[in-house]
Amino acid sequence: MGYGIRFRNKRKIWVQPWASNLRYRTMPSVRHRTDEAIDPRKTSPLLILALDIGVGSARLLLFFSVERFFFAAMVGLRKLDAFVKTRPELRSQSAVGGMITLVAATVSAFLFVGQIIHYIIGNPKDSLLLSKSVSIPLIPLTSNYLTTKILERAAKLPLDMLITFPYLHCSQLDFNHDGASLATSEFQKLHPKHSLTMRTPFQHELSTAKFETKKGQGCTIEGHIRVPVVAGKFEITLNKRTWQQAASILNRQMLMQVLGATSEHTSSNDELGDRYNSTHFIHYIRFGDSFPLNIEKPLEKRRHIFRNKYGAMAVQEMKIELVPTYTSTWLPTSSRQTYQASVVDSTIEPEHMAQAGASSLPGLAVQYDFSPLTVYHTGGRDNILVFLSSLVSIVGGVFVTVGLVSGCLVHSAQAVAKKID
């Protein structure tokens, strides 16, 4: 069987005898001489052999060309090798070299771990800027309870306190904030009920304050109120009735001292005792959130002990400057506003109250104000590329330095040995 050519619809097709059951493969119409089909029976075997030899030669030439290219590339890379290796039989090892290697590895490991810890902690930065102006809307008269509480919370700052008077009863004390007194019920109109309580101190509170008192004596003031973000004042002092009783005794004793009717041993302490002793202990006074990185906390665990001839009555005035501080780390949700406190306090004795123009009664008077400057404490990290380069430089620098030092020591020892010989 051979090849044949047939025409179907004026198009030339090949007839393959061994695959007569397959479909015919249509060939383009013959228009030019070059489009004519070649009969394999007329193809010369020498031509086929020549074609096979040509294809094989081309493949072999391509293989040798690629191999030569790779060989030339490897030779070029070998010339660029900066880390020349010595043969194992030419290397010499010693105990001194092992010790030097151990020291270098220890130092590099220590610096490596320290650099990782420094990267994890970050590199905090502090900046001081003017405080941002904040507009607080007025509370409308027709607003509901929830809206009122939201606006009040946005416009006010939490003030927490825990203060113990170990020698005074709660019935002798009064608390007032910006003129709103607890005794006159004006304080309850501005603050929720139970936001401030006066109670007998617990034993652990007295132990912390290091006071020894009689059972049932003393008073602890615990408060959780909200104050406007403006300058203000709060006081914990003797109430008016108690002050009138103490003042009458003080006036009589002072008059007797002026007239010389009393001796040094018969002072007002004999009559007053500890009934009006204004000594107190501040467990804490907090405005908002405290700055977490403060080592010294001037408004915590502060003792004010009074000793005078007027029954230990005095006024402790504290002036607090609150500095807004924004803290943030590399985490996007870690930003928060805190406050740092700067405290200046002074003690005014009874004989100096009128001269100093003190308007407060014996006890504790705290004035606070907000600084117009804001501290921004931001914690960041170095770029990851800087961190990686520092790690590489630590390891490489340690070994290079140790290698130079050991080389100098070895050459120096050899030079000394030659001179001795």
Buried (B, 14 or more C-beta within 10 A) or exposed (E): EEEEEEEEEEEBBBBEEEEEEEEBEEEEEEEEEEEEEEEEEEEEEEEEEEEEEEEEEEEEEEEEEEEEEEEEEEEEEEEEEEEEEEEEEEEEEEEEEEEBBEEBBEBBEEBBEEBEEBBEEBEEEEEEEEEEEEEEEEBEEEEEEEEEEEBEEEBBBEBBBBBBBBBBBBEBBBBBBBEBBBEEEBBBEEBEEEBBEBEEBEEEBBEBBEBEBEEEBBBBBBBBBBBEBEEBBBBBBBBBEBBEBBBEBBEEBBEBBEEEEBEEEEBBBEEBEBBBBBBBBBBBBBBBBBBEEEEEBBBBEBEBBBEBBBBBBBBBBBBBBBBBBBBBBEEEEEEEEBBBBEBEBEBBBBEEBEEEEBEBBBBBBBBBEBBEEBBBBBBEBBEEEEBEEBBEEBBEEBBEEBEEEBEEEEEEEEEEEEEEE
